[in-house]
Amino acid sequence: MVSTSQRLRRLVIRSVELVGSQQVRQVGVEEFTALLDRLSVGTEDMDSEIEWLKLLLNVVRIPEGRRALPYSYWELIAELAVDQSWFPNDQIDHDLRVTLSLEEEEEWDMLECWSGFIWLQRCPKVDAIPEDLERTMLSLFRQRPGAVKKLERRIQRSSVPQVPECLECLQQICERGGLDTVLRQDTP
């Protein structure tokens, strides 16, 4: 038997998924993110991962949403990018304003998650690493050297077919930024 509160939670999660982010501004970003915080949604709660990703991306594109979204949902965005078998990359674009805002506000934890999403979504090529992505990654890695290994582990777990190229790009960025020793370090 499922308790009433668990059934109610599942019903609310399904409702949020169906309504999506269309109603975020009407309800209010702070109220909506507070609801998300209370729900503590994980991938196991989702019927449609793509709808949740779209919803979360729409929330972070709103400045108030970026500030109010609980950290666990930033991690969820990065984790949803790890298994890309269910969404076409060409239909999901990252917003450079989000990147710049997080970097400017020195929100390194959120930027780490956001950069992981961007990296896995864009899967840069060694000979064509976008300048904005390289600059962001170096800025992040200088502030949080541990983010390098975290991204490396996400790449290795990902479903992207270009894993070796993604890892080579990561190594190249680290070498150019003088952070190449970080990738060679073992993590406990």
ZIVEN-V63784 format. One record per residue. N is the residue number from 1. RES is the residue in one letter. PHI is phi as a letter, one per 20 degrees, with the letter a starting at -180 (none if undefined). NEAR is the number of other C-alpha atoms within 12 Angstrom. Layout:
N;RES;PHI;NEAR / N;RES;PHI;NEAR
This chain:
1;M;none;6 / 2;V;e;9 / 3;S;f;9 / 4;T;f;10 / 5;S;f;12 / 6;Q;f;14 / 7;R;f;14 / 8;L;f;14 / 9;R;g;22 / 10;R;f;23 / 11;L;f;18 / 12;V;f;23 / 13;I;f;30 / 14;R;f;22 / 15;S;f;22 / 16;V;f;31 / 17;E;f;28 / 18;L;f;21 / 19;V;f;19 / 20;G;m;28 / 21;S;e;30 / 22;Q;g;21 / 23;Q;e;20 / 24;V;g;29 / 25;R;f;20 / 26;Q;f;12 / 27;V;f;17 / 28;G;o;19 / 29;V;f;30 / 30;E;f;24 / 31;E;f;20 / 32;F;f;29 / 33;T;f;36 / 34;A;f;20 / 35;L;f;23 / 36;L;g;34 / 37;D;f;20 / 38;R;f;17 / 39;L;f;26 / 40;S;l;24 / 41;V;f;31 / 42;G;c;24 / 43;T;g;25 / 44;E;f;14 / 45;D;e;22 / 46;M;e;26 / 47;D;e;21 / 48;S;c;23 / 49;E;f;30 / 50;I;f;27 / 51;E;f;28 / 52;W;f;36 / 53;L;f;40 / 54;K;g;28 / 55;L;g;33 / 56;L;f;42 / 57;L;f;35 / 58;N;f;30 / 59;V;f;36 / 60;V;f;38 / 61;R;f;30 / 62;I;e;25 / 63;P;g;23 / 64;E;f;22 / 65;G;f;30 / 66;R;g;31 / 67;R;f;26 / 68;A;e;27 / 69;L;f;34 / 70;P;g;30 / 71;Y;g;27 / 72;S;g;24 / 73;Y;f;36 / 74;W;f;39 / 75;E;f;31 / 76;L;f;33 / 77;I;g;44 / 78;A;f;38 / 79;E;f;35 / 80;L;f;39 / 81;A;f;43 / 82;V;f;36 / 83;D;d;28 / 84;Q;e;31 / 85;S;f;17 / 86;W;d;20 / 87;F;c;23 / 88;P;e;16 / 89;N;g;23 / 90;D;f;11 / 91;Q;e;14 / 92;I;d;26 / 93;D;d;23 / 94;H;e;32 / 95;D;d;24 / 96;L;f;21 / 97;R;f;21 / 98;V;f;34 / 99;T;g;36 / 100;L;f;28 / 101;S;f;24 / 102;L;f;29 / 103;E;f;28 / 104;E;f;16 / 105;E;e;17 / 106;E;l;20 / 107;E;e;25 / 108;W;f;31 / 109;D;f;28 / 110;M;f;36 / 111;L;f;42 / 112;E;f;41 / 113;C;f;37 / 114;W;f;45 / 115;S;f;48 / 116;G;f;43 / 117;F;f;40 / 118;I;f;38 / 119;W;g;44 / 120;L;f;44 / 121;Q;f;38 / 122;R;e;31 / 123;C;k;35 / 124;P;f;30 / 125;K;e;25 / 126;V;g;21 / 127;D;e;14 / 128;A;b;18 / 129;I;f;25 / 130;P;g;20 / 131;E;g;16 / 132;D;f;23 / 133;L;f;35 / 134;E;f;29 / 135;R;f;21 / 136;T;f;36 / 137;M;f;41 / 138;L;f;32 / 139;S;f;31 / 140;L;f;36 / 141;F;f;38 / 142;R;f;22 / 143;Q;e;20 / 144;R;c;25 / 145;P;g;29 / 146;G;f;25 / 147;A;f;32 / 148;V;f;40 / 149;K;f;29 / 150;K;f;28 / 151;L;f;40 / 152;E;g;35 / 153;R;f;24 / 154;R;f;34 / 155;I;f;38 / 156;Q;f;23 / 157;R;e;24 / 158;S;f;29 / 159;S;e;23 / 160;V;f;28 / 161;P;f;19 / 162;Q;e;23 / 163;V;g;28 / 164;P;g;21 / 165;E;f;25 / 166;C;f;35 / 167;L;f;32 / 168;E;f;25 / 169;C;f;34 / 170;L;f;43 / 171;Q;f;32 / 172;Q;f;27 / 173;I;f;37 / 174;C;f;31 / 175;E;f;20 / 176;R;f;18 / 177;G;e;22 / 178;G;m;17 / 179;L;d;28 / 180;D;f;23 / 181;T;f;20 / 182;V;f;26 / 183;L;f;28 / 184;R;e;17 / 185;Q;f;14 / 186;D;e;13 / 187;T;d;14 / 188;P;f;5
